[in-house]
Amino acid sequence: MKQLLNQLSNINRYVFRAIVPLTIILASLLIALPSSATGVYQMPSSVDDKTWVVDQGDVISRSNEGQISKALENLAKETGNEVRLVTIHRLDYGETPESFTKALFEQWFPNKEDQTNQILLMIDTVTNGTAIITGDKIKSVMADDIAKSVKDETLMAPLRDGNKYNQALLDASDRLVAVLSGQEDPGPPKIVEKVKTAGTFKKAEETDQSNATAWVVGLLIAATVIPMATYYIYQVNQPSSNG
C-alpha cells in the first residue's frame, strides 16, 4: 500500500507539472486571439496608381485580384475615376467600418483635390461589416444611393450565400466599373430565396476560441481534482490510530 501511495504521489506531481504550463500557454493563446485586429496605422501609409486591391483579410485569390486590379486600372486610365478595394480580418476595438474607412481614406488621400475622384470600399471579414466612401467628383457620376446599394446589396449577397468573398468583390468591381464608365447601372444581384434548415454551426474562429476555453477550463479542473483525489486516497489508506 505504501508503494501504491508513493506512485499516486509521483503521478500527482507529474500531472501538476504538466498541467500548469499547458494551462498558462492555452490561456495566453485565448487572450491573444483578438490581437490580430487591424488599425489604420497597420495599413500601408499610401497607395500608388498600381495598387487597387489591399487584401489584408487574405480572402481573394491571386487570379481574381489580378482580374479586379486590371479592370480598375483600365477604369482609371479611361475615366480618371479610381476605386480601391480593401479587406481586413478584424477591426480594432471601438472602431467601426465607417470610422476605419474614413480614416484610411484621409490617410491615403489627405488633400481634398486628391479625394475628389476616389472610391474606397472596405470589408471586415470577421463581421462582414462594410463601408464605402466616394469623392465629390464621383458623386456627380454615381449617386450615393447606388454607392450604398453596391455596399449593402452587391457586395453582401455572395457573403450571405456562404462568405463568397471572391464573388462579392468581383461583382462589386464590375458594377462600379460599369456605373463609373457611364454605362447603365446593372443593379444589385437578384436574390434567390433558399429554404434553410435549422443548424447551429459556428464559424471556425468561434469554434477555435470555444475549444481553447474548454481546454483551459478542463485543465484547471483537473489541476484541482487530481490533487484532492490523491489526498483523499492517502487519507483513506492511512493506518487507524485506534489499532
C-alpha positions in Angstrom: 0.0 0.0 0.0 2.9 2.4 0.8 4.3 1.7 -2.7 0.9 2.5 -4.3 0.6 5.8 -2.4 4.1 6.7 -3.5 3.2 6.0 -7.1 0.0 8.1 -6.7 2.0 10.9 -5.2 4.5 10.8 -8.1 1.7 10.8 -10.7 0.1 13.7 -8.9 3.4 15.8 -9.1 3.9 14.8 -12.8 0.4 15.7 -13.8 0.5 19.0 -11.9 3.8 19.9 -13.5 2.4 19.1 -17.0 -0.9 20.9 -16.5 0.4 24.2 -15.2 2.5 25.1 -18.3 -0.2 23.9 -20.6 -2.8 26.0 -18.8 -0.7 29.1 -19.0 0.0 28.6 -22.7 -3.6 27.9 -23.6 -4.8 30.9 -21.5 -2.3 33.1 -23.3 -3.5 31.9 -26.7 -7.1 32.5 -25.7 -6.3 36.1 -24.5 -4.2 36.8 -27.6 -6.9 35.9 -30.1 -8.2 39.5 -30.6 -4.6 40.7 -31.1 -4.9 40.2 -34.9 -7.1 43.4 -35.1 -6.2 45.9 -37.8 -6.0 49.6 -37.3 -5.4 52.3 -39.8 -1.8 52.6 -38.5 -1.2 49.0 -39.7 -2.3 49.7 -43.3 0.1 51.0 -46.0 0.7 54.6 -45.4 -0.1 55.4 -49.0 -1.2 53.8 -52.3 0.0 54.4 -55.9 -1.6 54.0 -59.3 -0.6 50.3 -59.3 -2.4 49.4 -56.1 -6.1 48.8 -56.5 -6.7 45.9 -54.0 -5.3 45.7 -50.5 -6.3 42.2 -49.2 -5.3 42.3 -45.6 -8.0 39.8 -44.9 -6.4 37.3 -47.3 -9.7 36.3 -48.9 -9.1 37.0 -52.6 -7.4 34.5 -54.9 -4.4 35.8 -56.8 -6.1 35.3 -60.2 -9.2 37.3 -59.1 -7.1 40.0 -57.5 -5.3 40.4 -60.8 -8.6 40.5 -62.7 -10.1 43.1 -60.4 -6.9 45.2 -60.5 -6.7 45.2 -64.3 -10.4 46.3 -64.6 -9.8 49.1 -62.0 -6.6 50.2 -63.7 -8.4 50.5 -67.1 -11.2 52.4 -65.5 -8.7 54.9 -64.0 -7.0 55.4 -67.4 -10.2 55.8 -69.3 -12.2 58.0 -66.9 -9.9 59.3 -64.2 -12.1 57.6 -61.6 -10.2 55.5 -59.1 -11.5 52.6 -57.0 -9.7 50.8 -54.2 -11.0 47.7 -52.5 -9.8 46.8 -49.0 -10.3 43.7 -46.9 -9.2 43.4 -43.3 -9.6 40.5 -40.9 -10.7 42.4 -37.8 -11.3 46.0 -36.7 -9.6 47.5 -33.7 -11.7 47.6 -30.5 -14.1 50.5 -30.7 -13.6 51.0 -34.4 -16.5 50.8 -36.9 -16.3 50.0 -40.7 -17.3 53.7 -41.3 -14.7 55.2 -39.0 -11.9 53.0 -40.2 -12.7 53.6 -43.9 -13.0 57.4 -43.3 -9.6 57.5 -41.5 -7.9 55.3 -44.2 -9.4 57.5 -47.0 -8.0 60.6 -45.4 -4.6 58.9 -44.8 -4.3 57.8 -48.4 -5.8 61.0 -49.9 -5.0 63.8 -47.4 -5.9 66.6 -49.8 -9.4 67.5 -51.0 -8.1 67.6 -54.5 -6.8 64.0 -54.2 -10.1 62.8 -52.8 -12.4 64.1 -55.4 -12.1 61.2 -57.9 -11.7 58.4 -55.4 -13.8 55.5 -54.1 -12.8 53.3 -51.1 -14.8 50.2 -50.5 -13.9 48.2 -47.4 -15.0 44.9 -45.8 -14.1 43.4 -42.4 -14.1 39.6 -42.9 -14.9 38.7 -39.2 -18.2 40.6 -39.0 -18.7 41.2 -42.8 -19.1 44.8 -41.9 -18.7 47.1 -44.9 -18.3 50.8 -45.7 -17.8 52.9 -48.8 -16.6 56.5 -49.3 -16.8 58.4 -52.5 -15.2 61.7 -53.5 -17.1 64.8 -54.8 -16.4 64.1 -58.5 -17.6 60.5 -58.1 -20.9 61.7 -56.7 -21.7 63.5 -59.9 -21.3 60.2 -61.8 -22.6 57.8 -59.2 -25.3 58.8 -56.8 -25.0 58.0 -53.1 -27.9 55.6 -53.2 -26.1 53.5 -55.8 -22.9 53.5 -53.7 -24.9 52.3 -50.8 -26.5 49.6 -52.9 -23.1 48.4 -54.0 -22.0 48.1 -50.4 -25.2 46.7 -48.9 -26.5 44.5 -51.8 -24.0 43.8 -54.5 -21.2 43.1 -52.0 -23.3 41.4 -49.4 -25.3 39.0 -51.5 -22.5 36.5 -52.1 -21.4 36.8 -48.5 -24.8 35.8 -47.2 -24.6 32.8 -49.5 -21.6 31.2 -47.8 -19.0 34.0 -47.4 -18.1 34.0 -51.1 -15.6 36.9 -50.9 -14.1 36.5 -54.4 -17.6 36.6 -56.0 -18.6 39.5 -53.8 -15.6 41.6 -54.8 -15.8 40.7 -58.4 -19.5 41.7 -58.5 -18.8 44.9 -56.7 -15.9 45.8 -59.0 -18.0 45.0 -62.2 -20.9 47.2 -61.1 -18.6 50.1 -60.0 -16.7 49.9 -63.3 -20.0 49.9 -65.3 -21.5 52.9 -63.5 -18.3 55.0 -63.4 -17.8 54.3 -67.1 -21.1 55.9 -67.9 -22.9 52.6 -68.7 -26.3 51.7 -67.4 -26.3 50.6 -63.8 -26.7 46.8 -63.8 -28.2 47.0 -60.4 -27.9 44.6 -57.4 -27.9 40.9 -57.9 -31.3 39.1 -57.8 -31.7 37.3 -54.6 -32.9 33.8 -54.8 -34.7 32.7 -51.6 -33.4 29.4 -50.2 -35.1 27.2 -47.7 -32.7 26.9 -44.8 -32.6 24.0 -42.4 -32.0 24.7 -38.8 -28.4 24.5 -37.8 -26.1 25.5 -35.0 -22.8 25.6 -36.9 -20.3 28.2 -35.8 -17.6 30.0 -37.7 -14.2 28.4 -37.5 -12.9 31.3 -35.4 -15.7 30.9 -32.8 -15.1 27.1 -32.7 -11.4 27.7 -32.1 -12.0 30.1 -29.3 -14.6 27.8 -27.6 -12.3 24.8 -27.9 -9.5 26.8 -26.3 -11.8 27.9 -23.5 -12.9 24.3 -22.9 -9.3 23.1 -22.7 -8.3 25.8 -20.2 -11.3 25.0 -18.0 -10.8 21.3 -18.3 -7.1 21.5 -17.3 -7.9 23.9 -14.4 -10.5 21.4 -13.1 -8.0 18.5 -13.5 -5.3 20.5 -11.6 -7.8 20.9 -8.7 -9.5 17.5 -8.7 -6.4 15.2 -9.1 -4.5 16.5 -6.0 -7.7 16.3 -4.0 -8.4 12.8 -5.1 -4.9 11.7 -4.3 -5.1 13.3 -0.9 -8.4 11.5 -0.2 -6.9 8.2 -1.2 -3.9 8.8 1.0 -6.1 9.6 4.0 -8.4 6.6 3.5 -5.4 4.3 3.4 -3.7 5.7 6.5 -3.4 3.1 9.4 -6.1 3.7 12.0 -4.7 5.3 15.2 -7.2 3.3 17.3 -5.5 0.0 16.4 
